[in-house]
Structures are given as structure tokens and as C-alpha cells.
């Protein structure tokens, strides 16, 4: 049991969400569905993507489920256990429903990066905003960048700061870096500058690849 708990602790945060939803699945009255979902999720967790791809397709013929659609879409998007197919990925994410934040985030990323269709940052912003309504911090980070750059939305520094702050407070390391960079480079007072340094230090401690260099450059500049 101790080894099992240690393994769970090593899983990424996204899969911990899968684990929680799996526990919910086990409480459903259809034990066949729960077992099928458990097998698909276990295969996905073990990186046995060919098996998970097959099991997800079988299970989705029995019952439509947002989580399973999301995982199937991810496999199509990333070419896990099947060939990359952006059309099928988008269909799966859309089937997850308009209230399933991870799928909305994935649709936003596909629109922003032009996967399967030409880039459309305006549509990406709509998907990110929809995901943010359900509290998704990664979507808040992407939305903040769009407002910062005026990409697909009117440039709005206040909105950019608002969503980057939300994401940073939820532990999104890239948001901590971007907000720290924003504060430290544009500060008009010492308090804002120090706030920026704190965020950059937090990002550095979390392993952000260029936060340390940014802090070094700031220290050199402020001498």
C-alpha cells in the first residue's frame, strides 16, 4: 500500500484529477461501466496507449463520458496509440461537452496553435474564457497572454494582469514567471518591483528554465 501511495504522489496533477473522477465512477450504479473505465484509465496511466485507445473506444460506445472523451481526444491530438488526427481530436473534445474545462482548454490550444485549422486566436480566447468560468488555471494563463499581446482580443493590461495573477496564484509556473517579469520590468514603485522578484523567485524554485537568468539580469541592471 505504501508503494501505491508513493506512486500516486508522483503522478502529474492532471492525472490526479483523473483519479478523483475514477473514484466517482466507482460510485455509479453500473459496475460494468466502472470496471471498463477503470481498465481504460489504468492503461492510460501505464502509458499503454494502444490498449487505452481500444478500451476508450469500447467504453464510449456503452456510455458517453466527458473524461473518457477528453482522454480519447488527447490520444488523437498527441498521436498516442494511434495516428495523430486533429479532426478526430476536435470531435472528441467537443463531445466532452461545454462544461468540461480540460477539453475546452485543449480546443483553445488547437485554435491558438492552428492544429487542424488556420490559427484563430479570437476563437481560442473564447474557449479559454469558457474554461476559466470553471476555474481552469491553465486556461487563465493562456487568456492572460492573449490580453497582454492583443492577440485575438483587444490589448488590455488590466485583464492580462487579472488572469495571469489568477493562474500564478493557482501554481501555474509560467504564469508566475510572466507576471513577475511584467511587474519587475514595468514597476513604478518599489513594492511592485519586489512583488515581481518574489514571483520570479517562486518560478525559479519550481524549475522555470529562464527565471534564474531573468533574476540575474535584473540584479545587474539595478546595481
VENTA-V364912 format. One record per backbone hydrogen bond with DSSP energy under -1.0 kcal/mol. NH is the residue of the N-H (numbers start at 1). CO is the residue of the C=O. If there is no record, write none. Layout:
BEGIN
NH_CO / NH_CO
END
This chain:
BEGIN
5_1 / 6_2 / 7_3 / 8_4 / 9_5 / 11_8 / 16_12 / 17_13 / 18_14 / 19_15 / 20_16 / 21_17 / 22_18 / 23_19 / 24_20 / 25_21 / 26_22 / 27_24 / 28_25 / 34_30 / 35_31 / 36_32 / 37_33 / 38_34 / 39_35 / 40_36 / 41_37 / 42_38 / 43_39 / 44_40 / 45_41 / 46_42 / 47_44 / 48_43 / 49_47 / 52_48 / 53_49 / 54_50 / 55_51 / 56_52 / 57_53 / 58_54 / 59_55 / 60_56 / 63_59 / 69_65 / 70_66 / 71_67 / 72_68 / 73_69 / 74_70 / 75_71 / 76_72 / 77_73 / 78_74 / 79_75 / 80_75 / 85_76 / 89_85 / 90_86 / 91_87 / 92_88 / 93_89 / 94_90 / 95_91 / 96_92 / 97_94 / 104_100 / 105_101 / 106_102 / 107_103 / 108_104 / 109_105 / 110_106 / 111_107 / 112_108 / 113_109 / 115_110 / 120_111 / 124_120 / 125_121 / 126_122 / 127_123 / 128_124 / 129_125 / 130_126 / 131_127 / 132_128 / 133_129 / 134_131 / 135_132 / 136_131 / 140_136 / 141_137 / 142_138 / 143_139 / 144_140 / 145_141 / 146_142 / 147_143 / 148_144 / 149_145 / 150_146 / 151_146 / 156_147 / 160_156 / 161_157 / 162_158 / 163_159 / 164_160 / 165_161 / 166_162 / 167_163 / 168_164 / 169_165 / 171_168 / 172_167 / 176_172 / 177_173 / 178_174 / 179_175 / 180_176 / 181_177 / 182_178 / 183_179 / 184_180 / 185_181 / 186_182 / 193_189 / 194_190 / 195_191 / 196_192 / 197_193 / 198_194 / 199_195 / 200_196 / 201_197 / 202_198 / 203_199 / 204_200 / 205_201 / 206_202 / 207_204 / 208_203 / 214_210 / 215_211 / 216_212 / 217_213 / 218_214 / 219_215 / 220_216 / 221_217 / 222_218
END
